[in-house]
Amino acid sequence: MRDVLRGTLGRSLRTLSDEDRLAAAWAVACGPALAARAEVLHLDDDRVLHIRVLQPGWRDQFAQMHSMLTDELRRIAGVRLQAIHFEGHSSSRQRERKAPAGSGAIRPAAVVRRKER
């Protein structure tokens, strides 16, 4: 049933923009339970899809499924996609400690990108 749904969805998405096609394919690619824990933000000029993880601890799960989700989204949406970037909550093990202001520490790239927008 899932394969039929993927094929049907892919054909019905052809009139939408690449970003809208990927957003529509998201729930099918990862399943409704996992899809509810993240939202599609945007597709950037480098063909990287930005996803916001909504619940703490789920970023690790998405990261483990990165390759599979990228392949599924490409196939379902029929869109050239280079990568997926997950933003938001990670596990407590992966959280970086904030450096004190003026310490000269380098900020993570995700923080720099958000402030540039």
TORKOLNU-303299 format. One record per residue (C-alpha): residue number from 1; residue in three letters; y negated, x negated, z. Coordinates in nm, 2 decimals, decimal comma. Each point is the difference from the previous one (the first is absolute). Layout:
REM residues N
> NUM ALA Y X Z
...
REM end
This chain:
REM residues 117
> 1 MET 0,00 0,00 0,00
> 2 ARG -0,24 -0,28 0,09
> 3 ASP 0,05 -0,17 -0,35
> 4 VAL -0,08 0,33 -0,17
> 5 LEU -0,31 0,05 0,21
> 6 ARG -0,11 -0,36 -0,08
> 7 GLY 0,04 0,06 -0,37
> 8 THR -0,17 0,33 0,00
> 9 LEU -0,29 -0,12 0,21
> 10 GLY -0,05 -0,30 -0,23
> 11 ARG -0,03 0,22 -0,31
> 12 SER -0,24 0,24 0,17
> 13 LEU -0,23 -0,28 0,12
> 14 ARG -0,09 -0,14 -0,34
> 15 THR -0,34 0,18 -0,02
> 16 LEU -0,12 -0,14 0,33
> 17 SER -0,18 -0,33 0,07
> 18 ASP 0,22 -0,29 0,11
> 19 GLU -0,13 0,03 0,36
> 20 ASP 0,08 0,37 0,01
> 21 ARG 0,34 -0,06 -0,15
> 22 LEU 0,09 -0,25 0,27
> 23 ALA -0,13 0,23 0,27
> 24 ALA 0,21 0,29 -0,13
> 25 ALA 0,31 -0,22 -0,03
> 26 TRP -0,04 -0,14 0,36
> 27 ALA 0,19 0,27 0,18
> 28 VAL 0,29 -0,01 -0,25
> 29 ALA 0,02 -0,38 0,00
> 30 CYS 0,03 -0,03 0,38
> 31 GLY 0,11 0,34 0,11
> 32 PRO -0,21 0,26 0,19
> 33 ALA 0,06 -0,13 0,35
> 34 LEU -0,11 -0,35 -0,08
> 35 ALA -0,28 0,12 -0,23
> 36 ALA -0,15 0,20 0,29
> 37 ARG -0,06 -0,32 0,18
> 38 ALA -0,23 -0,15 -0,26
> 39 GLU -0,26 0,10 -0,26
> 40 VAL -0,09 -0,14 -0,34
> 41 LEU -0,35 -0,14 0,01
> 42 HIS -0,07 -0,14 -0,35
> 43 LEU 0,12 -0,21 -0,29
> 44 ASP -0,22 -0,31 -0,04
> 45 ASP -0,10 -0,19 -0,31
> 46 ASP 0,29 -0,25 0,05
> 47 ARG 0,25 0,29 -0,01
> 48 VAL 0,07 -0,02 0,38
> 49 LEU 0,06 0,33 0,17
> 50 HIS -0,16 0,02 0,34
> 51 ILE 0,18 0,22 0,26
> 52 ARG -0,12 0,08 0,35
> 53 VAL 0,27 0,01 0,26
> 54 LEU -0,09 0,28 0,24
> 55 GLN 0,23 -0,06 0,29
> 56 PRO 0,05 -0,31 0,21
> 57 GLY 0,32 -0,20 -0,07
> 58 TRP 0,07 0,15 -0,34
> 59 ARG -0,17 -0,27 -0,20
> 60 ASP 0,30 -0,22 0,07
> 61 GLN 0,23 0,26 -0,15
> 62 PHE -0,21 0,03 -0,31
> 63 ALA -0,02 -0,38 -0,04
> 64 GLN 0,38 -0,01 0,01
> 65 MET 0,01 0,25 -0,28
> 66 HIS -0,28 -0,16 -0,21
> 67 SER 0,21 -0,10 -0,30
> 68 MET 0,19 0,32 -0,02
> 69 LEU -0,31 0,22 0,03
> 70 THR -0,18 -0,21 -0,26
> 71 ASP 0,29 0,04 -0,25
> 72 GLU 0,03 0,37 0,08
> 73 LEU -0,37 0,07 -0,05
> 74 ARG 0,00 -0,19 -0,33
> 75 ARG 0,29 0,20 -0,12
> 76 ILE -0,11 0,35 0,12
> 77 ALA -0,37 -0,03 -0,09
> 78 GLY 0,05 -0,21 -0,31
> 79 VAL -0,29 -0,22 0,11
> 80 ARG -0,04 -0,38 -0,02
> 81 LEU -0,01 -0,09 0,37
> 82 GLN -0,02 -0,36 0,12
> 83 ALA 0,05 0,05 0,38
> 84 ILE -0,06 0,23 0,30
> 85 HIS -0,23 -0,10 0,28
> 86 PHE 0,07 0,17 0,33
> 87 GLU -0,30 0,03 0,23
> 88 GLY -0,02 0,13 0,35
> 89 HIS 0,24 -0,01 0,30
> 90 SER 0,26 -0,27 0,04
> 91 SER 0,24 -0,08 0,29
> 92 SER -0,14 -0,17 0,31
> 93 ARG 0,19 -0,31 -0,11
> 94 GLN -0,20 -0,03 -0,32
> 95 ARG -0,35 0,08 0,13
> 96 GLU -0,24 -0,29 -0,01
> 97 ARG -0,21 -0,07 0,30
> 98 LYS -0,37 0,04 -0,07
> 99 ALA -0,19 -0,33 0,02
> 100 PRO -0,32 0,00 0,22
> 101 ALA -0,32 0,04 -0,20
> 102 GLY -0,15 -0,32 -0,12
> 103 SER 0,33 -0,19 0,05
> 104 GLY 0,02 -0,09 -0,37
> 105 ALA 0,35 0,16 -0,03
> 106 ILE 0,10 0,12 -0,34
> 107 ARG 0,03 0,38 -0,02
> 108 PRO 0,31 0,16 -0,17
> 109 ALA -0,06 0,08 -0,37
> 110 ALA 0,05 0,38 0,07
> 111 VAL -0,30 0,00 0,24
> 112 VAL -0,22 -0,19 -0,25
> 113 ARG 0,09 0,25 -0,28
> 114 ARG -0,08 0,30 0,21
> 115 LYS -0,35 -0,13 0,09
> 116 GLU -0,08 -0,09 -0,37
> 117 ARG 0,04 0,36 -0,11
REM end
